[in-house]
């Protein structure tokens, strides 16, 4: 029996040892709300905006 969860997304607000480890999910999901500098900086480290749903 496979007990692996179907979704591997860590939701925003999930903490581990007091740190929000879901922050990246929130940044990707809400990237349109970030200013240009924030978007540029995330892009420099390889973070891409979430695909827009149609």
PDB file as gemmi writes it, atoms N, CA and C in Angstrom:
CRYST1    1.000    1.000    1.000  90.00  90.00  90.00 P 1                      
ATOM      1  N   UNK A   1       0.838  -1.173   0.000  1.00  0.00           N  
ATOM      2  CA  UNK A   1       0.000   0.000   0.000  1.00  0.00           C  
ATOM      3  C   UNK A   1       0.892   1.248   0.000  1.00  0.00           C  
ATOM      4  N   UNK A   2       0.591   2.204  -0.857  1.00  0.00           N  
ATOM      5  CA  UNK A   2       1.365   3.429  -0.955  1.00  0.00           C  
ATOM      6  C   UNK A   2       0.750   4.497  -0.062  1.00  0.00           C  
ATOM      7  N   UNK A   3       1.503   4.988   0.909  1.00  0.00           N  
ATOM      8  CA  UNK A   3       0.986   6.002   1.825  1.00  0.00           C  
ATOM      9  C   UNK A   3       1.509   7.396   1.492  1.00  0.00           C  
ATOM     10  N   UNK A   4       2.130   7.556   0.324  1.00  0.00           N  
ATOM     11  CA  UNK A   4       2.653   8.852  -0.089  1.00  0.00           C  
ATOM     12  C   UNK A   4       1.495   9.790  -0.409  1.00  0.00           C  
ATOM     13  N   UNK A   5       1.503  11.012   0.168  1.00  0.00           N  
ATOM     14  CA  UNK A   5       0.429  11.951  -0.147  1.00  0.00           C  
ATOM     15  C   UNK A   5       0.437  12.320  -1.626  1.00  0.00           C  
ATOM     16  N   UNK A   6      -0.747  12.577  -2.189  1.00  0.00           N  
ATOM     17  CA  UNK A   6      -0.849  12.917  -3.603  1.00  0.00           C  
ATOM     18  C   UNK A   6      -0.260  14.288  -3.887  1.00  0.00           C  
ATOM     19  N   UNK A   7      -0.406  15.225  -2.971  1.00  0.00           N  
ATOM     20  CA  UNK A   7       0.099  16.578  -3.168  1.00  0.00           C  
ATOM     21  C   UNK A   7       1.379  16.772  -2.363  1.00  0.00           C  
ATOM     22  N   UNK A   8       2.373  17.339  -3.004  1.00  0.00           N  
ATOM     23  CA  UNK A   8       3.633  17.597  -2.319  1.00  0.00           C  
ATOM     24  C   UNK A   8       3.821  19.093  -2.072  1.00  0.00           C  
ATOM     25  N   UNK A   9       2.763  19.868  -2.227  1.00  0.00           N  
ATOM     26  CA  UNK A   9       2.834  21.301  -2.009  1.00  0.00           C  
ATOM     27  C   UNK A   9       2.799  21.596  -0.518  1.00  0.00           C  
ATOM     28  N   UNK A  10       3.721  22.411  -0.077  1.00  0.00           N  
ATOM     29  CA  UNK A  10       3.721  22.853   1.313  1.00  0.00           C  
ATOM     30  C   UNK A  10       2.935  24.156   1.357  1.00  0.00           C  
ATOM     31  N   UNK A  11       1.871  24.152   2.098  1.00  0.00           N  
ATOM     32  CA  UNK A  11       0.985  25.305   2.152  1.00  0.00           C  
ATOM     33  C   UNK A  11       1.609  26.449   2.949  1.00  0.00           C  
ATOM     34  N   UNK A  12       1.304  27.705   2.547  1.00  0.00           N  
ATOM     35  CA  UNK A  12       1.779  28.855   3.314  1.00  0.00           C  
ATOM     36  C   UNK A  12       1.322  28.758   4.766  1.00  0.00           C  
ATOM     37  N   UNK A  13       2.191  29.150   5.667  1.00  0.00           N  
ATOM     38  CA  UNK A  13       1.870  29.109   7.085  1.00  0.00           C  
ATOM     39  C   UNK A  13       2.330  27.846   7.786  1.00  0.00           C  
ATOM     40  N   UNK A  14       2.759  26.836   7.025  1.00  0.00           N  
ATOM     41  CA  UNK A  14       3.276  25.611   7.640  1.00  0.00           C  
ATOM     42  C   UNK A  14       4.637  25.943   8.226  1.00  0.00           C  
ATOM     43  N   UNK A  15       4.811  25.632   9.496  1.00  0.00           N  
ATOM     44  CA  UNK A  15       6.082  25.962  10.148  1.00  0.00           C  
ATOM     45  C   UNK A  15       6.829  24.709  10.561  1.00  0.00           C  
ATOM     46  N   UNK A  16       8.126  24.851  10.628  1.00  0.00           N  
ATOM     47  CA  UNK A  16       9.012  23.811  11.117  1.00  0.00           C  
ATOM     48  C   UNK A  16      10.072  24.503  11.951  1.00  0.00           C  
ATOM     49  N   UNK A  17      10.143  24.133  13.201  1.00  0.00           N  
ATOM     50  CA  UNK A  17      11.072  24.767  14.150  1.00  0.00           C  
ATOM     51  C   UNK A  17      10.894  26.281  14.179  1.00  0.00           C  
ATOM     52  N   UNK A  18       9.652  26.717  14.047  1.00  0.00           N  
ATOM     53  CA  UNK A  18       9.341  28.139  14.145  1.00  0.00           C  
ATOM     54  C   UNK A  18       9.477  28.923  12.857  1.00  0.00           C  
ATOM     55  N   UNK A  19       9.956  28.297  11.783  1.00  0.00           N  
ATOM     56  CA  UNK A  19      10.111  28.992  10.505  1.00  0.00           C  
ATOM     57  C   UNK A  19       8.975  28.628   9.562  1.00  0.00           C  
ATOM     58  N   UNK A  20       8.455  29.636   8.851  1.00  0.00           N  
ATOM     59  CA  UNK A  20       7.408  29.407   7.854  1.00  0.00           C  
ATOM     60  C   UNK A  20       8.069  28.817   6.619  1.00  0.00           C  
ATOM     61  N   UNK A  21       7.902  27.522   6.414  1.00  0.00           N  
ATOM     62  CA  UNK A  21       8.525  26.873   5.263  1.00  0.00           C  
ATOM     63  C   UNK A  21       7.617  26.894   4.041  1.00  0.00           C  
ATOM     64  N   UNK A  22       6.407  27.409   4.190  1.00  0.00           N  
ATOM     65  CA  UNK A  22       5.490  27.529   3.069  1.00  0.00           C  
ATOM     66  C   UNK A  22       5.547  28.889   2.400  1.00  0.00           C  
ATOM     67  N   UNK A  23       6.483  29.752   2.815  1.00  0.00           N  
ATOM     68  CA  UNK A  23       6.543  31.121   2.276  1.00  0.00           C  
ATOM     69  C   UNK A  23       6.771  31.134   0.771  1.00  0.00           C  
ATOM     70  N   UNK A  24       7.552  30.196   0.264  1.00  0.00           N  
ATOM     71  CA  UNK A  24       7.841  30.187  -1.165  1.00  0.00           C  
ATOM     72  C   UNK A  24       6.582  29.895  -1.982  1.00  0.00           C  
ATOM     73  N   UNK A  25       5.748  29.007  -1.470  1.00  0.00           N  
ATOM     74  CA  UNK A  25       4.481  28.723  -2.150  1.00  0.00           C  
ATOM     75  C   UNK A  25       3.660  29.991  -2.272  1.00  0.00           C  
ATOM     76  N   UNK A  26       3.615  30.771  -1.204  1.00  0.00           N  
ATOM     77  CA  UNK A  26       2.865  32.028  -1.206  1.00  0.00           C  
ATOM     78  C   UNK A  26       3.481  33.015  -2.203  1.00  0.00           C  
ATOM     79  N   UNK A  27       4.811  33.102  -2.279  1.00  0.00           N  
ATOM     80  CA  UNK A  27       5.468  34.027  -3.193  1.00  0.00           C  
ATOM     81  C   UNK A  27       5.174  33.668  -4.645  1.00  0.00           C  
ATOM     82  N   UNK A  28       5.185  32.385  -4.940  1.00  0.00           N  
ATOM     83  CA  UNK A  28       4.905  31.936  -6.306  1.00  0.00           C  
ATOM     84  C   UNK A  28       3.445  32.206  -6.658  1.00  0.00           C  
ATOM     85  N   UNK A  29       2.557  31.840  -5.759  1.00  0.00           N  
ATOM     86  CA  UNK A  29       1.122  31.989  -6.009  1.00  0.00           C  
ATOM     87  C   UNK A  29       0.729  33.458  -6.156  1.00  0.00           C  
ATOM     88  N   UNK A  30       1.289  34.321  -5.328  1.00  0.00           N  
ATOM     89  CA  UNK A  30       0.892  35.728  -5.295  1.00  0.00           C  
ATOM     90  C   UNK A  30       1.899  36.644  -5.985  1.00  0.00           C  
ATOM     91  N   UNK A  31       2.672  36.114  -6.916  1.00  0.00           N  
ATOM     92  CA  UNK A  31       3.754  36.887  -7.525  1.00  0.00           C  
ATOM     93  C   UNK A  31       3.265  38.152  -8.229  1.00  0.00           C  
ATOM     94  N   UNK A  32       2.044  38.161  -8.740  1.00  0.00           N  
ATOM     95  CA  UNK A  32       1.524  39.350  -9.423  1.00  0.00           C  
ATOM     96  C   UNK A  32       1.347  40.521  -8.451  1.00  0.00           C  
ATOM     97  N   UNK A  33       1.244  40.231  -7.163  1.00  0.00           N  
ATOM     98  CA  UNK A  33       1.067  41.281  -6.164  1.00  0.00           C  
ATOM     99  C   UNK A  33       2.400  41.851  -5.680  1.00  0.00           C  
ATOM    100  N   UNK A  34       3.515  41.241  -6.074  1.00  0.00           N  
ATOM    101  CA  UNK A  34       4.830  41.729  -5.667  1.00  0.00           C  
ATOM    102  C   UNK A  34       5.245  42.888  -6.564  1.00  0.00           C  
ATOM    103  N   UNK A  35       6.073  43.775  -6.024  1.00  0.00           N  
ATOM    104  CA  UNK A  35       6.552  44.861  -6.880  1.00  0.00           C  
ATOM    105  C   UNK A  35       7.643  44.330  -7.822  1.00  0.00           C  
ATOM    106  N   UNK A  36       8.026  45.144  -8.784  1.00  0.00           N  
ATOM    107  CA  UNK A  36       8.982  44.696  -9.806  1.00  0.00           C  
ATOM    108  C   UNK A  36      10.307  44.249  -9.213  1.00  0.00           C  
ATOM    109  N   UNK A  37      10.785  44.958  -8.202  1.00  0.00           N  
ATOM    110  CA  UNK A  37      12.064  44.601  -7.569  1.00  0.00           C  
ATOM    111  C   UNK A  37      11.967  43.228  -6.897  1.00  0.00           C  
ATOM    112  N   UNK A  38      10.883  42.974  -6.197  1.00  0.00           N  
ATOM    113  CA  UNK A  38      10.694  41.686  -5.541  1.00  0.00           C  
ATOM    114  C   UNK A  38      10.624  40.559  -6.580  1.00  0.00           C  
ATOM    115  N   UNK A  39       9.898  40.801  -7.665  1.00  0.00           N  
ATOM    116  CA  UNK A  39       9.800  39.802  -8.730  1.00  0.00           C  
ATOM    117  C   UNK A  39      11.165  39.549  -9.362  1.00  0.00           C  
ATOM    118  N   UNK A  40      11.930  40.606  -9.577  1.00  0.00           N  
ATOM    119  CA  UNK A  40      13.266  40.467 -10.164  1.00  0.00           C  
ATOM    120  C   UNK A  40      14.171  39.637  -9.265  1.00  0.00           C  
ATOM    121  N   UNK A  41      14.166  39.940  -7.968  1.00  0.00           N  
ATOM    122  CA  UNK A  41      15.029  39.219  -7.023  1.00  0.00           C  
ATOM    123  C   UNK A  41      14.671  37.742  -6.936  1.00  0.00           C  
ATOM    124  N   UNK A  42      13.380  37.441  -6.910  1.00  0.00           N  
ATOM    125  CA  UNK A  42      12.977  36.034  -6.886  1.00  0.00           C  
ATOM    126  C   UNK A  42      13.386  35.343  -8.179  1.00  0.00           C  
ATOM    127  N   UNK A  43      13.256  36.046  -9.306  1.00  0.00           N  
ATOM    128  CA  UNK A  43      13.664  35.491 -10.593  1.00  0.00           C  
ATOM    129  C   UNK A  43      15.148  35.171 -10.635  1.00  0.00           C  
ATOM    130  N   UNK A  44      15.952  35.995  -9.976  1.00  0.00           N  
ATOM    131  CA  UNK A  44      17.409  35.771  -9.946  1.00  0.00           C  
ATOM    132  C   UNK A  44      17.781  34.466  -9.249  1.00  0.00           C  
ATOM    133  N   UNK A  45      16.957  34.033  -8.297  1.00  0.00           N  
ATOM    134  CA  UNK A  45      17.262  32.781  -7.600  1.00  0.00           C  
ATOM    135  C   UNK A  45      16.438  31.615  -8.140  1.00  0.00           C  
ATOM    136  N   UNK A  46      15.788  31.841  -9.309  1.00  0.00           N  
ATOM    137  CA  UNK A  46      15.112  30.752  -9.986  1.00  0.00           C  
ATOM    138  C   UNK A  46      13.645  30.552  -9.654  1.00  0.00           C  
ATOM    139  N   UNK A  47      13.055  31.489  -8.909  1.00  0.00           N  
ATOM    140  CA  UNK A  47      11.634  31.361  -8.571  1.00  0.00           C  
ATOM    141  C   UNK A  47      10.812  31.950  -9.703  1.00  0.00           C  
ATOM    142  N   UNK A  48       9.940  31.128 -10.262  1.00  0.00           N  
ATOM    143  CA  UNK A  48       9.095  31.553 -11.378  1.00  0.00           C  
ATOM    144  C   UNK A  48       7.662  31.721 -10.896  1.00  0.00           C  
ATOM    145  N   UNK A  49       6.922  32.671 -11.469  1.00  0.00           N  
ATOM    146  CA  UNK A  49       5.509  32.846 -11.082  1.00  0.00           C  
ATOM    147  C   UNK A  49       4.700  31.597 -11.407  1.00  0.00           C  
ATOM    148  N   UNK A  50       3.631  31.425 -10.676  1.00  0.00           N  
ATOM    149  CA  UNK A  50       2.727  30.298 -10.935  1.00  0.00           C  
ATOM    150  C   UNK A  50       2.045  30.509 -12.282  1.00  0.00           C  
ATOM    151  N   UNK A  51       1.728  29.422 -12.963  1.00  0.00           N  
ATOM    152  CA  UNK A  51       1.008  29.511 -14.228  1.00  0.00           C  
ATOM    153  C   UNK A  51      -0.381  30.065 -13.957  1.00  0.00           C  
ATOM    154  N   UNK A  52      -0.820  30.975 -14.797  1.00  0.00           N  
ATOM    155  CA  UNK A  52      -2.143  31.574 -14.651  1.00  0.00           C  
ATOM    156  C   UNK A  52      -3.197  30.586 -15.100  1.00  0.00           C  
ATOM    157  N   UNK A  53      -4.215  30.384 -14.262  1.00  0.00           N  
ATOM    158  CA  UNK A  53      -5.309  29.498 -14.660  1.00  0.00           C  
ATOM    159  C   UNK A  53      -6.226  30.224 -15.620  1.00  0.00           C  
ATOM    160  N   UNK A  54      -6.769  29.491 -16.582  1.00  0.00           N  
ATOM    161  CA  UNK A  54      -7.598  30.133 -17.594  1.00  0.00           C  
ATOM    162  C   UNK A  54      -9.052  29.966 -17.308  1.00  0.00           C  
TER     163      UNK A  54                                                      
END                                                                             
